[in-house]
Amino acid sequence: MKNYIQKYICKSVTLLVGTSLMLAGCSESFLDPDPQTMFEPETVFSTENGIKSVLAICDRQLKRNYVSEDSREMIALPTEYTFSDLMVPSATDKSGLLDNVDNLLRPNSDQTDEKNLGRTNSIYFFWRQNFEGVRNANTILSFIDNVPMDETLKNEYIGRAYFHRAYRYYSLVFQFGHVPLLTKLPEVPKQNYRSTHRDAILKKMVADMEFAVQWVPEQKDMDYVGMVNKGACRMLLSKLYMSIGEFGKAKEQLDILIDRSGYSLMEEPFGTFFEGGESASWTITRNVIWDLHRPENKLIAANKEVIMGMPNRGAAKESFIPMLTMRIMYPFFFDNKIKMPDGKQALFNYTRKDGKYRKEYDYMRGLGRGISTFRTTTFYQDDLWAVNNKMDQTDLRHSAETGNWMHMENLKCNNPDSEFFGQNIKLYAEEDYYDKNELVTRKGDLMCSDTIRRWYDVPHYIFCLNDVINQAKETNNGLEGATDGSIADWYLYRLAEAYLLRAEAKFYINPDDPTIKDDINIIRERAHCTELYTGKVTIGDIMDERARELFFEEWRNVELTRVSLCLAISGRADEFGNTYKVETFDKQSGTDAEGGSYWYQRCIKKGMYNKGVTINVNATKTDINYIMGKHNIYWPIPEKAIVSNGKAPLYQNYGYDGYDPNVQIWETWEEAVADEDRF
């Protein structure tokens, strides 16, 4: 029986108590020197246990990008989605809502107080978190030669450290562009770093991951689940290959993963069946998509699809990070902003002790008590699910009949004081309503005062997480934690993505390849889709299927930016007929409909950006104007990092304050590595 790395991490806690400041403390910038500790690194990291302890921290850090950051109102990953076609920030009562990205996003945006931009995005969290991961990986690489061990074991550790560093840099270069390349721990504080060209960093990461694929073992040969394995290394290497235009090599890695690594798609229900938080109010008909996304099934041996996941449950409480999806991602419908035609509030979050409580209308436990910090776009809710110009009615990933998908119209009024108690809520009144001959509601009236925050669909099968303790409390209401979500295992990579990556690689090699559609259709067939791709497949078809299959797994902004680069390298046209150039796709400004990158075109054509002002009645921020600029394909380099690197300028991205095309950067990774010892 395989063990989970939660136990592995727990065993390392004693050693890490003294070194946590040095290894895991989050300084404001990667350029800041680490705090002093009472331990000498040369002593701590002279044994295999010391190396293991840092590797455990690297493994644990992966999940922080997917789960909570520093606030109950934030999860890190949705920021990736708001810079895409699939999601927008929706906390309309926040004065610092990052809706007009083109105007609001600046290099010093991280210096605002908690009531402003920091409460509606995690941009600067990603900068800090990724460089912290780079530092920890470099700690392993810097001290590994001091530890006596055989060469095979040593190369395994090096390979895993390479993965963690490459994973962070893969994110950094597609979030922030040209950034400093760090491959070792500095002996003294260094303040004269230069940025290194994005492509040079990618080439260095390719070389490292080629080594990792050779030495890191397969999961079947490992004692722990949740550590870096060979399959995960192949996945990352294939993405890196595509990033530098080596599409054939990417396909070779994906062929091995799909055909010769022992993985297979899950096609039937499996594992533990969780019937939902309150089956009487929200019924789940068991199906493979529901089971595939249950946290308790993600990392079990029966799941042949998982390549690598992130354990976030079990006995090691030190390792838990709450996944508050049912608070952050669901509509804020438990207040008087949604009404029935008689003017009465439609939905309440009653406790079980309340005389008005009815089990069959207990949506708080069935669906959570959402506050809608982020919401899905209209494209993700509707048009995405059409294939061959037909809405696919049988796709399990969009199925309200099975309970996988939540439409607001599926909810019923649970207010016994309303004449419409037990009837489905409606966005618009279907007829006039009179009370004692007085007109209360006119036919066609909007019954929801804020359609941004309080009325949208949710992929319930993804976000539904069972909080056993709070669900069981009879007196709990939404304000007391039933339910926010819970601790939960999560996927890092699974085989479905490998199929979609292979389809993408084939597209760049030969867009007329008839087998491209086969790699997409096998995913659709597993989801019981009726509509399959039959003709020539576009890059848009592939990215649409990624959105359907990998929502809240892939880093959507990172992947769209990578695909933008791949299209420019390959010269292939996107689904809109546009072609791009490597030299210019990421160096354009403006908010008009022409030009920019593929990332930008998806944001404005598919997403909710640059569509005009949306009026929200009874919200603090009444005029929501979602605007994205072409230059926002990269986030600004934080001003704090620039200031702390006082002896040399870092490269600031095009379109932001401080941009200077004459700032020198390292064009090759060899130059950057050679410079690391120059103080």
Secondary structure, DSSP 8 states (H G I E B T S, - for coil): --EEHHHHHHHTHHHHHHHHHHHH---S-TTS-----SS-HHHHTTSHHHHHHHHHHHHHHHHHTTSB-SSTT-BSHHHHHHTTTSEEE--TT-TT---BHHHH--TTGGGS-TTTGGGT--HHHHHHHHHHHHHHHHHHHHHGGGS---HHHHHHHHHHHHHHHHHHHHHHHHHHSSB----S--SS-------B-HHHHHHHHHHHHHHHHHHS--GGG-SEESS--HHHHHHHHHHHHHHTT-HHHHHHHHHHHHHHSS-----S--S-----S-TTTS-----HHHHHT-HHHHTSTT--SEEEEE---SS-GGG---B-HHHHSS---SSTTBB-TTS-B------TTSTT--GGG-HHHHH-----SEEE-HHHHTGGGEETTEE-TT-GGG-TTTTSSB-GGG-B---TTSTTTTSB--SB-SS-EEETTEEEE-TT-BSBS-TTTS---B-HHHH----HHHHH-TT--GGGTTTS-B---EEEEEHHHHHHHHHHHHHHH-TT-TTHHHHHHHHHHHTT-S----S---HHHHHHHHHHHSTTTS-HHHHHHHHHHHHHHH----TTS----TTTTTS----SSSSS-HHHHHHHHTSSTTS--EE-TTSSS-EE--B--GGGGS----HHHHHHSTTS-----TTSTT--TTS--BSSHHHHHHHTT--
